[in-house]
């Protein structure tokens, strides 16, 4: 065939992962890449639909275009995500335009009604850990709405996954839906809430529920600025500022208190900072930078 060793290996992988299963099943073939935002948004949709249609003989195969350039070239992939339906080794439909669950299912229903796809047993539960990691990355970037959509779809795939449930609550908080977050937490049993995964969500919710309106925050800020020695006013402002999303102002106020009077109210400023760190996430870059500032104040 005139292929080099790497191309032969790529063809063999494609035969094993796509062509062979497509002899009896309908394969959703997803061309994607790590750097592709739309690909990551579409991925949970494809995962869910493939799981829902597993008993109808549908399976999902993913091709990373950066790792499988030769295969992507054979399909003349010019943009991603590109999604095909494969049957008996051949593309039978272009599914790229289907970006929602309902659109994709409608197209699959039409295809399945025309092809002799063999129904199969349900697939084992999806490994949703990579999807959760992706959702957390989106959440940490500040896109709460998109992360909320991702976690909601993950929970449909794996409703008992504790990490997904805790992350969904964090996404609700990030989008200002504290009442929904509280309702989600309250619906969980006490044994579930003991899971360390929910500690961050509970801390974040406790702080967010104190969020003031703009006029109240302005009043608290003015009171703190009027008397720099009034630790109670500064502390109240810091608590409200973080709840309102002004975490830099909150940290600055609390660090100033720790530096000026670390023992005030049994170390309340430091304790508040540690609670904020837990709520944001200890791996967050902002937390790491703020912890370094705190360490410099405490230890020089």
Residue frames as qw, qx, qy, qz and C-alpha x, y, z in Angstrom:
[[0.000, 0.883, 0.469, 0.000, 0.00, 0.00, 0.00],
 [0.427, 0.553, -0.062, 0.712, 3.06, 2.25, 0.13],
 [0.452, -0.843, -0.059, -0.286, 2.53, 3.19, 3.79],
 [0.255, 0.530, -0.658, 0.470, 5.34, 3.75, 6.23],
 [0.375, -0.130, -0.857, 0.329, 5.46, 1.99, 9.63],
 [0.090, 0.185, 0.467, -0.860, 3.66, 4.75, 11.54],
 [0.514, 0.122, -0.235, -0.816, 0.91, 4.95, 8.93],
 [0.556, -0.035, -0.809, -0.186, 0.46, 1.19, 9.00],
 [0.215, -0.180, -0.776, 0.565, 0.11, 1.31, 12.79],
 [0.279, 0.171, 0.181, -0.927, -2.43, 4.11, 12.50],
 [0.587, 0.054, -0.522, -0.616, -4.48, 2.09, 10.03],
 [0.470, -0.099, -0.869, 0.120, -4.37, -0.94, 12.30],
 [0.011, -0.191, -0.602, 0.775, -5.56, 1.10, 15.28],
 [0.439, 0.160, -0.084, -0.880, -8.38, 2.53, 13.18],
 [0.563, -0.001, -0.743, -0.362, -9.37, -0.93, 11.99],
 [0.355, -0.161, -0.846, 0.364, -9.48, -2.24, 15.56],
 [0.002, -0.288, -0.501, 0.816, -11.25, 0.74, 17.15],
 [0.402, 0.385, 0.021, -0.830, -13.61, 1.77, 14.35],
 [0.488, 0.250, -0.632, -0.548, -13.85, -0.56, 11.36],
 [0.256, -0.033, -0.963, 0.078, -14.24, -3.85, 13.23],
 [0.151, 0.329, 0.689, -0.628, -16.96, -2.58, 15.60],
 [0.400, 0.389, -0.071, -0.827, -18.76, -0.95, 12.67],
 [0.184, 0.060, -0.904, -0.380, -19.31, -4.33, 11.01],
 [0.265, -0.467, -0.843, -0.040, -22.32, -4.86, 13.25],
 [0.216, -0.693, -0.447, 0.523, -22.68, -1.60, 15.17],
 [0.257, 0.871, 0.174, 0.381, -23.18, 2.03, 14.28],
 [0.631, -0.263, -0.184, 0.706, -20.03, 3.90, 15.31],
 [0.023, 0.994, 0.104, 0.020, -20.14, 7.59, 16.14],
 [0.756, 0.095, -0.014, 0.647, -16.69, 8.75, 15.04],
 [0.161, -0.976, -0.120, 0.085, -15.58, 11.96, 16.74],
 [0.645, 0.346, -0.093, 0.675, -12.53, 13.86, 15.45],
 [0.370, -0.918, -0.128, -0.056, -11.31, 16.15, 18.24],
 [0.563, 0.387, -0.376, 0.625, -8.25, 17.73, 19.92],
 [0.482, -0.442, -0.522, 0.547, -7.25, 18.77, 23.43],
 [0.179, -0.187, -0.045, 0.965, -7.03, 22.44, 22.48],
 [0.175, -0.315, -0.582, -0.729, -10.47, 22.54, 20.85],
 [0.246, 0.016, 0.505, -0.827, -13.05, 24.23, 23.09],
 [0.700, 0.102, -0.144, -0.692, -16.11, 23.26, 20.99],
 [0.619, 0.136, -0.772, -0.055, -14.85, 19.65, 20.99],
 [0.158, 0.022, -0.793, 0.588, -14.79, 19.63, 24.78],
 [0.448, 0.084, 0.264, -0.850, -18.28, 21.11, 24.95],
 [0.736, 0.164, -0.390, -0.528, -19.60, 18.48, 22.53],
 [0.313, 0.265, -0.902, 0.134, -17.87, 15.54, 24.17],
 [0.264, 0.040, 0.776, -0.572, -20.32, 15.07, 27.09],
 [0.672, 0.318, 0.040, -0.668, -23.23, 15.17, 24.62],
 [0.621, 0.366, -0.649, -0.244, -21.68, 12.42, 22.48],
 [0.096, 0.192, -0.911, 0.352, -20.84, 10.36, 25.58],
 [0.447, 0.125, 0.572, -0.676, -24.39, 10.57, 26.87],
 [0.725, 0.360, -0.142, -0.570, -26.09, 9.79, 23.57],
 [0.489, 0.349, -0.796, -0.075, -23.78, 6.83, 22.95],
 [0.073, -0.070, 0.877, -0.469, -24.62, 5.48, 26.41],
 [0.566, 0.246, 0.349, -0.705, -28.37, 6.02, 25.86],
 [0.762, 0.438, -0.215, -0.425, -28.24, 4.25, 22.48],
 [0.102, -0.474, 0.875, 0.019, -25.87, 1.43, 23.46],
 [0.551, 0.133, 0.792, -0.226, -28.67, -1.12, 23.52],
 [0.654, 0.671, 0.163, -0.310, -29.59, -0.04, 20.00],
 [0.867, 0.187, 0.236, 0.397, -26.10, -0.93, 18.78],
 [0.267, 0.905, -0.079, 0.321, -24.43, 2.50, 18.88],
 [0.762, -0.394, -0.080, 0.508, -20.85, 2.95, 20.09],
 [0.076, 0.991, -0.093, -0.053, -18.54, 5.96, 20.28],
 [0.819, 0.000, 0.078, 0.568, -14.98, 6.15, 18.93],
 [0.063, -0.973, 0.027, 0.219, -12.78, 9.23, 19.30],
 [0.776, 0.311, 0.082, 0.543, -9.88, 10.24, 17.06],
 [0.308, -0.814, 0.033, 0.491, -7.43, 12.83, 18.37],
 [0.641, 0.759, 0.055, 0.099, -6.40, 14.68, 15.21],
 [0.036, -0.874, 0.482, -0.051, -3.04, 15.66, 16.71],
 [0.537, -0.382, 0.752, -0.014, -2.16, 12.03, 17.44],
 [0.614, 0.261, 0.730, 0.151, -3.77, 10.48, 14.35],
 [0.152, 0.622, -0.206, -0.740, -2.94, 12.98, 11.62],
 [0.003, 0.138, -0.853, -0.504, -2.82, 10.31, 8.94],
 [0.084, 0.462, 0.882, -0.033, -6.36, 9.08, 9.69],
 [0.118, 0.730, 0.306, -0.600, -7.68, 12.64, 9.91],
 [0.064, 0.481, -0.487, -0.726, -6.11, 13.34, 6.52],
 [0.060, 0.121, 0.934, 0.331, -7.82, 10.31, 4.97],
 [0.055, 0.674, 0.721, -0.147, -11.17, 11.72, 6.07],
 [0.243, 0.485, 0.222, 0.811, -10.14, 15.18, 4.83],
 [0.371, -0.762, -0.464, 0.257, -10.92, 16.70, 8.21],
 [0.336, 0.542, 0.045, 0.769, -10.51, 20.45, 7.82],
 [0.246, -0.508, 0.268, -0.781, -12.08, 21.64, 11.08],
 [0.414, -0.210, -0.859, 0.216, -13.07, 20.14, 14.39],
 [0.540, -0.067, 0.829, -0.131, -15.21, 18.86, 15.87],
 [0.533, 0.241, -0.558, -0.588, -16.06, 16.66, 12.89],
 [0.516, -0.070, 0.771, -0.366, -18.38, 13.75, 13.60],
 [0.489, 0.185, -0.652, -0.549, -19.38, 10.89, 11.30],
 [0.833, -0.090, 0.411, -0.360, -21.62, 7.86, 11.61],
 [0.189, 0.467, -0.825, -0.257, -19.76, 4.73, 10.45],
 [0.851, 0.020, 0.401, -0.338, -21.28, 1.40, 9.41],
 [0.922, 0.195, 0.287, 0.173, -19.48, -1.57, 7.91],
 [0.651, -0.174, 0.237, 0.699, -16.29, 0.45, 7.51],
 [0.241, 0.430, 0.388, 0.779, -17.86, 3.35, 5.63],
 [0.074, 0.214, 0.328, -0.917, -19.15, 6.78, 6.67],
 [0.052, 0.504, 0.823, 0.254, -22.92, 6.74, 6.25],
 [0.101, -0.904, -0.362, -0.203, -23.75, 10.20, 7.62],
 [0.331, 0.336, -0.274, 0.838, -22.11, 13.46, 8.65],
 [0.442, -0.687, -0.568, 0.094, -23.27, 14.25, 12.21],
 [0.425, 0.038, -0.195, 0.883, -21.16, 17.39, 12.65],
 [0.172, -0.439, -0.182, -0.863, -24.12, 19.75, 12.49],
 [0.672, -0.557, -0.445, -0.200, -25.79, 18.01, 15.44],
 [0.227, 0.441, -0.507, 0.705, -24.57, 19.90, 18.52],
 [0.518, -0.317, 0.379, -0.698, -27.42, 19.13, 20.93],
 [0.320, -0.061, 0.929, -0.175, -28.61, 15.85, 22.37],
 [0.611, 0.480, 0.472, -0.417, -32.00, 16.10, 20.65],
 [0.492, 0.703, -0.330, -0.393, -30.47, 16.86, 17.24],
 [0.057, 0.453, -0.886, -0.083, -28.05, 13.97, 17.51],
 [0.422, 0.104, 0.859, -0.273, -30.72, 11.51, 18.62],
 [0.625, 0.586, 0.192, -0.479, -33.01, 12.58, 15.79],
 [0.424, 0.645, -0.565, -0.292, -30.28, 11.89, 13.22],
 [0.104, -0.283, 0.950, -0.085, -29.38, 8.55, 14.81],
 [0.584, 0.271, 0.636, -0.425, -33.02, 7.45, 14.81],
 [0.638, 0.638, -0.117, -0.415, -33.20, 8.11, 11.07],
 [0.270, 0.568, -0.769, -0.116, -29.98, 6.19, 10.40],
 [0.276, -0.145, 0.914, -0.260, -30.90, 3.25, 12.62],
 [0.671, 0.381, 0.415, -0.482, -34.22, 2.96, 10.82],
 [0.653, 0.655, -0.240, -0.294, -32.41, 2.38, 7.52],
 [0.338, 0.558, -0.755, 0.071, -29.47, 0.13, 8.46],
 [0.882, -0.215, -0.403, -0.119, -29.29, -3.46, 9.81],
 [0.047, 0.579, -0.609, 0.540, -27.46, -2.44, 12.97],
 [0.657, -0.232, -0.715, 0.054, -27.40, -5.22, 15.54],
 [0.481, -0.779, 0.049, -0.399, -28.66, -4.24, 18.99],
 [0.571, 0.249, -0.650, 0.435, -26.21, -4.83, 21.79],
 [0.576, -0.577, -0.502, 0.288, -26.00, -5.02, 25.53],
 [0.142, -0.986, -0.014, -0.091, -25.58, -1.82, 27.46],
 [0.562, 0.524, -0.404, 0.496, -22.03, -0.58, 27.64],
 [0.594, -0.385, -0.482, 0.517, -20.24, -0.45, 30.96],
 [0.166, -0.931, -0.226, 0.233, -20.40, 2.82, 32.85],
 [0.497, 0.755, -0.080, 0.420, -18.41, 5.60, 31.27],
 [0.617, -0.276, -0.235, 0.698, -15.19, 6.76, 32.89],
 [0.062, 0.922, 0.295, 0.241, -16.24, 10.32, 33.62],
 [0.590, -0.586, -0.030, 0.555, -13.06, 11.38, 35.43],
 [0.409, 0.053, 0.321, 0.853, -11.63, 13.13, 32.32],
 [0.051, -0.678, -0.491, -0.545, -14.94, 14.91, 31.81],
 [0.480, -0.813, -0.286, 0.163, -14.99, 16.10, 35.43],
 [0.565, -0.346, 0.122, 0.739, -11.42, 17.37, 35.05],
 [0.233, 0.358, 0.440, 0.790, -12.47, 19.25, 31.93],
 [0.254, -0.797, -0.468, -0.285, -15.48, 20.75, 33.72],
 [0.559, -0.702, -0.153, 0.415, -13.32, 21.90, 36.63],
 [0.477, -0.059, 0.263, 0.836, -10.89, 23.51, 34.21],
 [0.016, 0.582, 0.471, 0.663, -13.77, 25.42, 32.63],
 [0.448, -0.809, -0.382, -0.001, -15.08, 26.39, 36.08],
 [0.593, -0.515, -0.016, 0.619, -11.67, 27.65, 37.21],
 [0.361, 0.200, 0.352, 0.840, -11.40, 29.72, 34.03],
 [0.130, 0.252, 0.254, -0.925, -14.47, 31.65, 35.15],
 [0.429, -0.022, -0.542, -0.722, -17.03, 30.19, 32.73],
 [0.350, -0.029, 0.761, -0.545, -19.59, 29.07, 35.29],
 [0.725, 0.311, 0.098, -0.607, -22.46, 28.62, 32.84],
 [0.658, 0.424, -0.585, -0.212, -20.54, 26.27, 30.57],
 [0.115, 0.268, -0.899, 0.325, -19.18, 24.28, 33.51],
 [0.534, 0.059, 0.532, -0.654, -22.70, 23.95, 34.88],
 [0.790, 0.362, -0.179, -0.461, -23.86, 22.46, 31.58],
 [0.473, 0.421, -0.773, 0.037, -20.93, 20.04, 31.54],
 [0.100, -0.174, 0.851, -0.485, -21.51, 18.79, 35.08],
 [0.678, 0.160, 0.294, -0.654, -25.25, 18.41, 34.51],
 [0.783, 0.381, -0.386, -0.305, -24.55, 16.15, 31.53],
 [0.274, 0.371, -0.853, 0.245, -21.93, 14.18, 33.47],
 [0.387, -0.075, 0.692, -0.605, -24.47, 13.49, 36.22],
 [0.808, 0.266, -0.015, -0.525, -26.87, 12.15, 33.61],
 [0.654, 0.407, -0.637, -0.023, -24.13, 9.72, 32.61],
 [0.533, -0.002, -0.738, 0.414, -23.11, 8.86, 36.17],
 [0.397, -0.716, -0.196, -0.539, -25.80, 9.99, 38.64],
 [0.806, -0.563, -0.155, 0.093, -24.03, 8.42, 41.63],
 [0.667, 0.279, -0.179, 0.667, -20.68, 10.07, 41.01],
 [0.418, -0.762, -0.319, 0.378, -19.89, 12.14, 44.10],
 [0.400, -0.273, 0.196, 0.853, -17.22, 14.27, 42.42],
 [0.065, 0.384, 0.563, 0.729, -19.66, 15.29, 39.69],
 [0.309, -0.772, -0.546, -0.102, -22.35, 16.19, 42.22],
 [0.466, -0.644, -0.140, 0.591, -19.97, 18.28, 44.33],
 [0.319, -0.073, 0.361, 0.873, -18.65, 20.02, 41.22],
 [0.040, -0.600, -0.618, -0.506, -22.20, 20.78, 40.04],
 [0.373, -0.816, -0.390, 0.209, -22.89, 22.51, 43.36],
 [0.435, -0.442, 0.122, 0.775, -19.72, 24.58, 42.95],
 [0.187, 0.229, 0.540, 0.788, -20.85, 25.55, 39.43],
 [0.190, -0.764, -0.583, -0.202, -24.27, 26.59, 40.77],
 [0.426, -0.735, -0.180, 0.495, -22.55, 28.80, 43.34],
 [0.403, -0.194, 0.332, 0.831, -20.27, 30.30, 40.69],
 [0.026, 0.395, 0.577, 0.715, -23.31, 31.31, 38.62],
 [0.203, -0.191, 0.242, -0.929, -25.04, 32.91, 41.61],
 [0.694, -0.257, -0.457, -0.493, -27.64, 30.15, 42.03],
 [0.001, 0.331, -0.773, 0.540, -27.08, 29.75, 45.74],
 [0.698, -0.059, 0.323, -0.637, -30.67, 28.68, 46.45],
 [0.895, 0.263, -0.281, -0.226, -30.34, 25.80, 43.96],
 [0.438, 0.435, -0.713, 0.332, -26.96, 24.89, 45.42],
 [0.320, -0.273, 0.635, -0.649, -28.43, 24.84, 48.93],
 [0.848, 0.078, 0.098, -0.515, -31.32, 22.68, 47.74],
 [0.780, 0.370, -0.504, -0.019, -28.89, 20.25, 46.07],
 [0.188, 0.387, -0.757, 0.492, -26.81, 19.98, 49.24],
 [0.506, -0.167, 0.494, -0.687, -29.84, 19.56, 51.48],
 [0.877, 0.156, -0.158, -0.427, -31.12, 16.74, 49.28],
 [0.597, 0.358, -0.699, 0.164, -28.01, 14.67, 50.06],
 [0.813, -0.487, -0.317, -0.015, -27.87, 12.38, 53.05],
 [0.390, -0.875, 0.285, -0.037, -25.66, 13.14, 56.05],
 [0.830, -0.223, 0.411, 0.304, -23.34, 10.27, 55.19],
 [0.636, 0.583, 0.255, 0.437, -22.78, 11.70, 51.71],
 [0.014, 0.962, -0.044, 0.268, -22.02, 15.14, 53.10],
 [0.680, -0.646, 0.297, 0.178, -19.23, 13.65, 55.20],
 [0.822, 0.306, 0.222, 0.426, -17.37, 12.93, 51.97],
 [0.401, -0.504, 0.092, 0.759, -14.37, 15.30, 51.70],
 [0.285, 0.317, 0.562, 0.709, -15.45, 16.12, 48.15],
 [0.124, -0.795, -0.506, -0.311, -18.30, 18.19, 49.57],
 [0.479, -0.576, -0.248, 0.614, -16.21, 20.16, 52.05],
 [0.245, -0.081, 0.264, 0.930, -15.17, 22.68, 49.40],
 [0.139, -0.483, -0.612, -0.610, -18.73, 22.98, 48.08],
 [0.429, -0.722, -0.533, 0.104, -20.14, 23.54, 51.55],
 [0.427, -0.461, -0.090, 0.773, -17.51, 26.15, 52.40],
 [0.134, 0.111, 0.416, 0.893, -18.10, 27.99, 49.14],
 [0.251, -0.606, -0.631, -0.415, -21.86, 27.98, 49.68],
 [0.456, -0.665, -0.439, 0.396, -21.60, 29.20, 53.27],
 [0.304, -0.340, 0.079, 0.886, -19.55, 32.18, 52.09],
 [0.020, 0.226, 0.564, 0.794, -21.69, 32.87, 49.01],
 [0.251, -0.663, -0.696, -0.113, -24.92, 32.94, 51.01],
 [0.329, -0.652, -0.268, 0.628, -23.60, 36.05, 52.77],
 [0.355, 0.239, 0.376, 0.822, -23.46, 37.97, 49.50],
 [0.053, 0.615, 0.378, -0.690, -24.77, 41.54, 49.94],
 [0.480, 0.784, 0.358, 0.165, -26.31, 43.81, 47.35],
 [0.541, 0.472, -0.014, 0.696, -24.20, 46.56, 45.81],
 [0.188, -0.797, 0.037, -0.572, -25.35, 49.33, 48.14],
 [0.805, -0.590, 0.042, -0.045, -24.69, 47.22, 51.22],
 [0.857, 0.039, 0.016, 0.514, -21.20, 46.29, 49.98],
 [0.296, 0.649, -0.016, 0.701, -20.44, 49.97, 49.28],
 [0.469, -0.788, 0.040, -0.396, -21.54, 50.88, 52.80],
 [0.903, -0.385, 0.058, 0.182, -19.36, 48.18, 54.35],
 [0.705, 0.320, 0.014, 0.633, -16.40, 49.31, 52.24],
 [0.015, 0.773, -0.027, 0.634, -16.90, 52.91, 53.32],
 [0.690, -0.697, 0.050, -0.189, -17.07, 51.89, 56.99],
 [0.911, -0.148, 0.050, 0.382, -13.84, 49.89, 56.72],
 [0.530, 0.463, 0.030, 0.710, -12.04, 52.76, 54.99],
 [0.225, -0.854, -0.065, -0.465, -13.33, 55.35, 57.45],
 [0.512, -0.716, 0.420, -0.220, -11.57, 53.75, 60.41],
 [0.628, 0.433, -0.647, 0.009, -8.63, 51.47, 59.50],
 [0.020, -0.319, 0.814, -0.485, -8.35, 50.46, 63.16],
 [0.715, -0.007, 0.311, -0.626, -11.92, 49.11, 63.24],
 [0.059, -0.232, 0.952, 0.190, -11.20, 45.41, 62.73],
 [0.420, 0.362, 0.776, -0.299, -14.84, 44.44, 63.00],
 [0.477, 0.726, 0.065, -0.491, -15.78, 46.76, 60.13],
 [0.193, 0.592, -0.695, -0.360, -12.86, 45.54, 58.02],
 [0.232, -0.056, 0.971, -0.027, -13.74, 41.92, 58.74],
 [0.501, 0.525, 0.564, -0.395, -17.41, 42.47, 57.82],
 [0.423, 0.735, -0.239, -0.472, -16.35, 44.12, 54.57],
 [0.021, 0.440, -0.867, -0.235, -13.92, 41.29, 53.73],
 [0.380, 0.175, 0.893, -0.165, -16.62, 38.65, 54.29],
 [0.506, 0.675, 0.354, -0.404, -19.12, 40.52, 52.14],
 [0.243, 0.720, -0.462, -0.456, -16.57, 41.29, 49.43],
 [0.120, -0.235, 0.944, 0.199, -15.66, 37.66, 48.94],
 [0.414, 0.401, 0.783, -0.233, -19.32, 36.61, 48.87],
 [0.426, 0.785, 0.134, -0.429, -19.90, 39.28, 46.21],
 [0.851, 0.434, 0.156, 0.252, -17.05, 37.95, 44.08],
 [0.193, 0.901, -0.282, 0.266, -14.47, 40.60, 44.97],
 [0.924, -0.294, -0.139, 0.202, -11.98, 38.11, 46.32],
 [0.566, 0.358, -0.198, 0.715, -8.92, 40.34, 45.79],
 [0.211, -0.645, 0.121, -0.725, -10.43, 43.05, 47.97],
 [0.845, -0.479, -0.087, -0.223, -11.41, 40.46, 50.56],
 [0.885, -0.016, -0.193, 0.423, -7.91, 38.99, 50.66],
 [0.323, 0.514, -0.190, 0.772, -6.27, 42.41, 50.87],
 [0.456, -0.655, 0.067, -0.599, -8.45, 43.38, 53.83],
 [0.922, -0.380, -0.061, -0.055, -7.86, 40.14, 55.70],
 [0.791, 0.183, -0.194, 0.551, -4.11, 40.12, 55.04],
 [0.062, 0.638, -0.180, 0.746, -3.91, 43.68, 56.34],
 [0.689, -0.591, 0.054, -0.416, -5.64, 42.54, 59.52],
 [0.959, -0.134, -0.132, 0.211, -3.33, 39.55, 59.95],
 [0.574, 0.389, -0.207, 0.690, -0.31, 41.80, 59.55],
 [0.120, -0.620, 0.161, -0.758, -1.57, 44.52, 61.90],
 [0.494, -0.348, 0.530, -0.594, -3.22, 42.42, 64.61],
 [0.440, 0.145, -0.853, -0.240, -2.94, 38.66, 64.00],
 [0.127, -0.133, -0.906, 0.381, -4.52, 37.71, 67.32],
 [0.383, 0.001, 0.087, -0.920, -7.68, 39.79, 66.89],
 [0.804, 0.020, 0.078, -0.590, -10.80, 37.79, 67.77],
 [0.778, -0.217, 0.589, 0.007, -8.77, 34.59, 68.23],
 [0.259, -0.281, 0.717, 0.583, -7.17, 34.90, 64.80],
 [0.567, 0.546, 0.523, -0.327, -10.47, 35.38, 62.95],
 [0.386, 0.765, -0.273, -0.437, -8.84, 37.02, 59.90],
 [0.010, 0.431, -0.879, -0.206, -6.48, 34.11, 59.30],
 [0.411, 0.176, 0.873, -0.196, -9.28, 31.61, 59.89],
 [0.540, 0.670, 0.243, -0.447, -11.44, 33.43, 57.35],
 [0.268, 0.675, -0.572, -0.382, -8.64, 33.33, 54.81],
 [0.160, -0.205, 0.964, 0.054, -8.21, 29.59, 55.29],
 [0.500, 0.425, 0.683, -0.321, -11.95, 29.09, 54.80],
 [0.469, 0.749, -0.105, -0.457, -11.78, 31.14, 51.60],
 [0.065, 0.518, -0.808, -0.273, -8.86, 29.02, 50.38],
 [0.339, 0.083, 0.932, -0.098, -10.90, 25.88, 50.97],
 [0.511, 0.612, 0.430, -0.423, -13.91, 27.31, 49.19],
 [0.397, 0.749, -0.333, -0.413, -11.94, 28.38, 46.10],
 [0.978, 0.187, -0.048, 0.072, -9.81, 25.22, 46.00],
 [0.584, -0.681, 0.298, 0.325, -6.30, 24.67, 47.27],
 [0.666, 0.075, 0.500, 0.549, -4.99, 23.99, 43.74],
 [0.303, 0.896, 0.303, 0.114, -6.31, 27.30, 42.39],
 [0.577, 0.336, -0.078, 0.740, -3.50, 29.66, 41.25],
 [0.180, -0.738, 0.003, -0.651, -5.11, 32.59, 43.07],
 [0.802, -0.588, -0.042, -0.102, -5.14, 30.59, 46.30],
 [0.857, -0.006, -0.080, 0.509, -1.49, 29.61, 45.85],
 [0.323, 0.527, -0.057, 0.784, -0.47, 33.25, 45.35],
 [0.417, -0.719, -0.002, -0.556, -2.52, 34.47, 48.31],
 [0.898, -0.413, -0.108, 0.103, -1.17, 31.73, 50.56],
 [0.691, 0.203, -0.130, 0.681, 2.35, 32.89, 49.71],
 [0.028, -0.649, 0.055, -0.758, 1.40, 36.41, 50.78],
 [0.724, -0.618, -0.058, -0.301, 0.01, 35.05, 54.04],
 [0.913, -0.145, -0.146, 0.353, 3.16, 33.01, 54.67],
 [0.448, 0.440, -0.137, 0.766, 5.36, 36.06, 54.15],
 [0.333, -0.685, 0.052, -0.646, 3.33, 37.95, 56.75],
 [0.861, -0.480, -0.037, -0.167, 3.38, 35.11, 59.26],
 [0.908, -0.225, 0.101, 0.338, 6.90, 33.86, 58.81],
 [0.139, -0.853, 0.265, 0.428, 8.76, 36.70, 57.13]]
